[in-house]
Amino acid sequence: MNDRKHLVLVYGPAYLDIVMRVGQPLVRSGHAPLDKSVDGIFCKNGKHQNELEIQDPSGNLLILSGLNSLKHPTGRLELSHSVLDSRAMSVAVIEVVEELGGMGAGYAAVLGGRLVSALGSNHDLPRTMIESGLKRLGIEYSPVIIEGKPTDWTLIVSSGPHGDKLPVGSRGCHSELSASVMHQHGNWELVVAASLKNELLFGLLESHPESLRVLVPAMRNCRDQQFPLRNLVGLADFISLNEHEWQELTPLDRSAWWESKAILCVTRGPDGADIYWTDRSGIRQNFYQPVFPRSVPVVDTNRAGEAFASFLIQSLMAQGWSKTEMNITSEMVQRASLAGSAAAGLTIQLPNFGFPSAQEVARVLQTGVIS
């Protein structure tokens, strides 16, 4: 992870992730891997004691079997949006892992920044495990305690090497945040605002005009039409999101970000990533970065996007990108994108929360392959 060369502030969630790994795809043959986040509500009225039934508003159903009702969430989980691929699919869970998660924690870990995140008022299991994980990884953090609200957690269904990832959020304390209670004073070279409510992201980015500002939306941010993401154009110098999130935006939102001067990073999973930026003459440029060559199979695709964007940003900054020098060249983008690709490739080798060091990324850049 990062050696803290830059003064970095990260606003974003730290969750307890309950990762349920399965040994088969979550979509029908020939369909692209599932990679969409959604909120959900747990019920305890499932049909079978050792199963978790996940149903979306379209009636599509994913049944996870082989769970221990004394240790794992079981029953029924109702999703806020339609994301599943099949009317009824049953898969066996081969492993359940509880670990630190959340985009705020991820970016703070890679970039070596201070994390500002919400925690519930009671020392429940999620809060205790989140604080323990942050301390273990040496992540400096400033918690915002929300009285009377539970600590947030996320259920993630992952098919590992098959590439599917379904994060389902159970939200409590983060829904009560405001920019005034989160705002951190100081001189920050880089400020990252990730996966919070759009109004909150707006207020936080607006309060740091002197810093390089990075926006990292989640799917819920892209779906929000009460306060659409185009309202944040002009407040971010860099925006990173995956292709599903990009397509979820309205044409107005996509057009606004395309016409902005922000660096736009669209990750495409196994198909690499596209980087768009505006050159000195005001023309929008594009660079496509394929995935990094590898000779070993993927373990888990979770956190790859955070690794790619973080190392891309770090490399651009190391090459001179700053608030006083916003212009970048195609050579800078190519070097930075390759570093991001190597970092993402190393991250998907890790079964649990974690990221490669700068030294590990430099090593695979030299060898040209992840082995």
C-alpha positions as MATLAB code, in Angstrom:
seq = 'MNDRKHLVLVYGPAYLDIVMRVGQPLVRSGHAPLDKSVDGIFCKNGKHQNELEIQDPSGNLLILSGLNSLKHPTGRLELSHSVLDSRAMSVAVIEVVEELGGMGAGYAAVLGGRLVSALGSNHDLPRTMIESGLKRLGIEYSPVIIEGKPTDWTLIVSSGPHGDKLPVGSRGCHSELSASVMHQHGNWELVVAASLKNELLFGLLESHPESLRVLVPAMRNCRDQQFPLRNLVGLADFISLNEHEWQELTPLDRSAWWESKAILCVTRGPDGADIYWTDRSGIRQNFYQPVFPRSVPVVDTNRAGEAFASFLIQSLMAQGWSKTEMNITSEMVQRASLAGSAAAGLTIQLPNFGFPSAQEVARVLQTGVIS';
ca = [
       0.000    0.000    0.000;
       0.927    3.662   -0.062;
       3.905    5.145    1.785;
       2.037    8.454    2.409;
       4.014   10.720    0.110;
       0.927   12.870   -0.472;
      -1.475   14.548    1.958;
      -4.669   12.646    1.193;
      -8.133   12.942    2.720;
     -10.809   10.345    1.949;
     -14.504   10.847    2.653;
     -16.326    7.558    2.270;
     -17.790    4.507    3.948;
     -16.053    1.789    5.895;
     -18.318   -1.232    6.133;
     -18.250   -4.708    7.518;
     -18.341   -6.920    4.429;
     -19.871  -10.378    4.730;
     -18.488  -12.100    1.633;
     -20.266  -15.230    0.446;
     -18.194  -17.025   -2.175;
     -19.785  -19.433   -4.609;
     -18.162  -21.770   -7.116;
     -20.232  -21.011  -10.211;
     -21.395  -17.990  -12.241;
     -24.377  -15.967  -11.035;
     -25.651  -15.430  -14.594;
     -26.784  -17.675  -17.399;
     -24.291  -18.974  -19.940;
     -23.240  -16.352  -22.465;
     -24.182  -13.374  -20.274;
     -21.688  -10.824  -19.000;
     -20.657  -11.204  -15.336;
     -22.891   -9.550  -12.752;
     -21.278   -6.453  -11.198;
     -23.970   -4.188   -9.770;
     -24.403   -2.850   -6.251;
     -27.833   -2.450   -4.685;
     -29.469   -1.851   -1.295;
     -31.578   -4.477    0.417;
     -33.877   -5.228    3.329;
     -33.505   -8.447    5.342;
     -36.510  -10.486    6.411;
     -36.478  -13.679    8.468;
     -39.212  -15.541    6.632;
     -37.190  -17.709    4.272;
     -38.486  -21.124    3.269;
     -35.455  -23.073    4.481;
     -33.356  -22.560    7.588;
     -29.922  -22.826    5.941;
     -30.622  -20.728    2.850;
     -30.641  -17.061    1.918;
     -33.217  -16.137   -0.698;
     -32.303  -12.966   -2.612;
     -35.144  -11.539   -4.699;
     -35.309   -8.412   -6.833;
     -38.430   -6.372   -7.762;
     -38.756   -8.239  -11.083;
     -39.270  -11.516   -9.233;
     -35.871  -12.901  -10.154;
     -34.473  -15.105   -7.418;
     -31.005  -16.177   -6.275;
     -30.915  -18.862   -3.576;
     -27.703  -19.323   -1.591;
     -27.576  -22.730    0.083;
     -25.255  -24.391    2.578;
     -25.331  -21.608    5.182;
     -25.275  -21.921    8.952;
     -28.234  -19.971   10.349;
     -26.421  -19.523   13.670;
     -23.436  -17.795   12.016;
     -24.619  -16.358    8.702;
     -27.466  -14.169    7.442;
     -30.308  -16.437    6.308;
     -33.946  -15.928    5.456;
     -35.041  -13.501    2.746;
     -33.280  -10.467    1.298;
     -35.368   -8.104   -0.837;
     -33.385   -5.920   -3.258;
     -34.220   -2.306   -4.046;
     -33.576   -2.679   -7.803;
     -33.762   -5.403  -10.435;
     -30.277   -6.785  -10.998;
     -30.569  -10.590  -11.078;
     -30.398  -12.624  -14.254;
     -32.687  -15.611  -13.684;
     -36.200  -16.371  -12.460;
     -34.712  -18.937  -10.092;
     -31.066  -19.895   -9.582;
     -29.685  -21.912   -6.686;
     -25.965  -21.915   -5.863;
     -23.995  -23.428   -3.006;
     -21.906  -21.180   -0.773;
     -18.398  -22.565   -0.381;
     -16.992  -19.946    1.999;
     -18.184  -17.041    4.159;
     -15.678  -14.379    5.216;
     -16.226  -11.287    7.369;
     -13.786   -8.480    6.619;
     -13.292   -4.745    6.346;
     -14.912   -3.204    3.289;
     -16.277   -0.023    1.770;
     -14.861    2.270   -0.905;
     -13.742    4.823    1.657;
     -11.637    2.242    3.465;
     -10.291    0.944    0.154;
      -9.107    4.296   -1.180;
      -7.664    5.292    2.198;
      -5.728    2.007    2.344;
      -4.201    2.364   -1.129;
      -3.577    6.105   -1.068;
      -2.405    6.263    2.537;
      -4.971    8.887    3.426;
      -7.008    9.879    6.448;
     -10.475    8.320    6.315;
     -13.572   10.202    7.468;
     -16.425    7.737    7.854;
     -19.554    7.122    9.916;
     -19.998    4.564   12.678;
     -23.080    3.703   14.709;
     -23.408    4.708   18.326;
     -23.333    1.230   19.841;
     -20.284   -1.018   19.893;
     -22.038   -3.726   17.900;
     -20.190   -6.421   15.962;
     -19.933   -4.460   12.662;
     -18.504   -1.367   14.394;
     -16.028   -3.419   16.448;
     -14.791   -5.315   13.381;
     -14.515   -2.168   11.258;
     -12.449   -0.354   13.893;
     -10.262   -3.422   14.373;
      -9.642   -3.704   10.625;
      -8.781   -0.019   10.242;
      -6.286   -0.206   13.113;
      -4.751   -3.444   11.856;
      -4.107   -1.915    8.430;
      -2.752    1.335    9.872;
      -5.494    3.460    8.294;
      -5.756    6.822   10.022;
      -9.421    7.604   10.523;
     -11.741   10.204   11.984;
     -15.033    8.507   12.885;
     -18.305   10.416   12.848;
     -20.511    8.766   15.462;
     -24.224    8.785   14.617;
     -26.241    8.256   17.774;
     -29.143    5.857   17.597;
     -28.218    4.363   14.215;
     -26.644    0.965   13.477;
     -23.260    0.606   11.800;
     -23.541   -0.171    8.083;
     -22.597   -3.514    6.591;
     -22.651   -5.125    3.157;
     -23.387   -8.635    1.955;
     -21.232   -9.462   -1.086;
     -21.946  -12.513   -3.211;
     -18.830  -13.309   -5.242;
     -18.158  -15.995   -7.839;
     -14.398  -15.383   -7.676;
     -12.708  -16.291  -10.990;
     -16.079  -16.232  -12.802;
     -16.139  -12.461  -12.248;
     -19.556  -11.936  -10.622;
     -19.920   -9.519   -7.710;
     -23.224   -8.558   -6.076;
     -22.834   -6.139   -3.129;
     -26.068   -5.623   -1.186;
     -25.981   -2.818    1.366;
     -27.741   -2.640    4.727;
     -27.584    1.072    5.467;
     -27.913    2.874    8.794;
     -25.467    5.492   10.080;
     -24.216    6.797    6.720;
     -27.735    7.867    5.750;
     -27.651   10.498    8.521;
     -24.444   12.312    7.542;
     -24.077   15.952    6.525;
     -21.143   17.833    5.003;
     -20.855   20.043    8.087;
     -20.241   17.131   10.486;
     -17.827   15.393    8.113;
     -15.751   18.345    6.888;
     -12.053   18.226    7.813;
      -9.963   21.402    7.726;
      -6.368   21.378    6.548;
      -4.183   21.579    3.457;
      -4.839   18.432    1.461;
      -3.103   17.691   -1.803;
      -5.800   15.195   -2.770;
      -9.395   14.804   -1.573;
     -11.415   11.702   -2.463;
     -15.208   11.622   -2.027;
     -16.650    8.136   -2.483;
     -20.037    6.411   -2.396;
     -21.963    8.838   -0.160;
     -25.248   10.618   -0.953;
     -24.932   12.977   -3.930;
     -25.860   16.065   -1.896;
     -23.200   15.108    0.630;
     -20.578   14.498   -2.050;
     -21.391   17.939   -3.480;
     -20.892   19.666   -0.136;
     -17.656   17.867    0.645;
     -16.052   18.504   -2.741;
     -17.185   22.135   -2.714;
     -15.421   22.682    0.617;
     -11.970   21.771   -0.792;
     -11.408   24.007   -3.854;
      -7.654   24.143   -3.170;
      -7.189   20.372   -3.549;
      -7.183   17.892   -6.408;
     -10.661   16.401   -6.076;
     -11.635   12.831   -6.939;
     -15.235   11.620   -7.180;
     -15.990    7.905   -6.906;
     -19.736    7.231   -7.213;
     -21.492    3.936   -6.539;
     -24.513    2.632   -8.433;
     -26.947    4.419   -6.082;
     -25.261    7.742   -6.936;
     -25.761    7.121  -10.637;
     -29.450    6.267  -10.149;
     -30.239    9.351   -8.061;
     -32.403   11.763  -10.038;
     -33.446   13.878   -7.040;
     -29.914   15.281   -6.995;
     -28.339   13.995  -10.248;
     -24.640   13.372  -10.599;
     -24.302   16.089  -13.252;
     -24.714   18.608  -10.417;
     -21.178   17.709   -9.328;
     -19.568   18.614  -12.662;
     -16.972   21.312  -12.046;
     -16.271   20.122   -8.506;
     -14.204   17.040   -9.418;
     -10.945   16.845  -11.357;
     -11.207   13.057  -11.693;
     -14.175   10.678  -11.692;
     -13.949    6.886  -11.629;
     -16.797    4.440  -12.119;
     -17.395    1.077  -13.785;
     -19.132    0.563  -17.113;
     -22.441   -0.500  -15.505;
     -22.510    2.672  -13.418;
     -21.613    4.777  -16.465;
     -24.486    3.235  -18.447;
     -26.889    3.763  -15.536;
     -26.399    7.534  -15.841;
     -28.932    9.454  -17.910;
     -27.789   10.838  -21.287;
     -27.766   14.291  -19.661;
     -25.429   13.102  -16.908;
     -23.080   11.312  -19.317;
     -22.994   14.323  -21.634;
     -22.199   16.676  -18.750;
     -19.263   14.574  -17.560;
     -18.035   13.958  -21.083;
     -17.984   17.703  -21.808;
     -16.310   18.547  -18.502;
     -12.563   18.869  -18.104;
     -12.426   16.097  -15.513;
     -10.392   12.981  -16.153;
     -12.938   10.214  -16.674;
     -11.976    6.625  -15.806;
     -14.427    3.889  -16.853;
     -13.355    0.407  -15.734;
     -14.680   -2.577  -17.687;
     -13.714   -5.585  -15.592;
     -12.020   -8.264  -17.712;
     -12.177   -5.898  -20.712;
      -9.794   -3.349  -19.187;
     -10.529    0.352  -18.827;
     -10.948    3.570  -20.811;
      -9.399    6.852  -19.725;
     -10.672   10.144  -21.151;
      -9.065   13.529  -20.597;
      -8.898   16.989  -22.160;
      -5.607   18.051  -23.728;
      -4.074   21.534  -23.797;
      -6.033   22.455  -26.916;
      -9.341   21.526  -25.299;
      -9.860   18.300  -27.284;
     -11.147   15.205  -25.472;
      -8.675   12.323  -25.751;
      -9.077    8.611  -25.043;
      -6.720    5.798  -24.049;
      -7.765    2.154  -23.740;
      -5.875    0.040  -21.199;
      -6.294   -3.757  -21.482;
      -6.041   -5.981  -18.424;
      -2.521   -6.821  -17.329;
      -1.151  -10.147  -18.646;
      -1.344  -12.997  -16.167;
      -0.389  -16.678  -16.003;
      -2.403  -17.544  -12.886;
      -6.196  -17.615  -12.344;
      -8.201  -14.876  -10.657;
      -9.105  -15.391   -6.981;
     -11.646  -12.597   -6.329;
     -12.490   -9.522   -8.413;
     -13.580   -7.415   -5.423;
     -11.640   -4.116   -4.956;
     -10.041   -4.188   -8.427;
     -11.614   -0.867   -9.417;
     -10.309    0.883   -6.310;
      -6.808   -0.438   -6.975;
      -6.854    0.606  -10.641;
      -8.066    4.160   -9.992;
      -5.809    4.699   -6.959;
      -2.602    3.680   -8.697;
      -3.642    5.630  -11.805;
      -4.048    8.749   -9.642;
      -0.790    8.155   -7.755;
       1.150    7.759  -10.992;
      -0.335   10.907  -12.521;
       0.581   12.870   -9.395;
       4.111   11.431   -9.404;
       4.432   12.660  -13.011;
       3.419   16.215  -12.096;
      -0.381   16.329  -12.157;
      -1.485   18.769   -9.436;
      -3.963   21.533   -8.702;
      -1.528   24.042  -10.212;
      -0.672   21.841  -13.221;
      -3.825   20.204  -14.515;
      -2.635   19.419  -18.025;
      -1.593   15.834  -18.679;
      -0.191   14.129  -21.762;
      -0.958   10.833  -23.452;
       2.405    9.490  -22.260;
       1.480   10.291  -18.645;
      -1.884    8.566  -19.046;
      -0.342    5.462  -20.617;
       2.216    5.051  -17.831;
      -0.403    5.650  -15.153;
      -2.952    3.303  -16.721;
      -0.417    0.497  -16.948;
       0.383    0.913  -13.246;
      -3.343    0.832  -12.453;
      -3.790   -2.303  -14.530;
      -0.906   -4.050  -12.758;
      -2.295   -3.040   -9.358;
      -5.776   -4.314  -10.222;
      -4.304   -7.578  -11.489;
      -2.438   -8.104   -8.235;
      -5.460   -7.148   -6.127;
      -7.656   -9.858   -7.661;
      -5.095  -12.401   -6.439;
      -5.990  -11.536   -2.841;
      -8.812  -13.489   -1.156;
      -9.448  -10.822    1.512;
      -9.338   -7.031    1.921;
      -5.932   -5.743    0.888;
      -3.932   -4.145   -1.896;
      -0.449   -4.554   -3.400;
       2.415   -2.310   -2.391;
       4.092    0.108   -4.783;
       7.099   -2.245   -4.781;
       4.947   -5.217   -5.846;
       3.396   -3.200   -8.659;
       6.853   -2.050   -9.815;
       8.013   -5.677   -9.862;
       5.236   -6.911  -12.166;
       5.629   -3.853  -14.390;
       9.233   -4.946  -14.853;
       8.420   -8.601  -15.508;
       5.391   -7.838  -17.679;
       3.187  -10.600  -16.253;
       1.391  -11.537  -13.048;
       2.499  -15.027  -12.098;
];
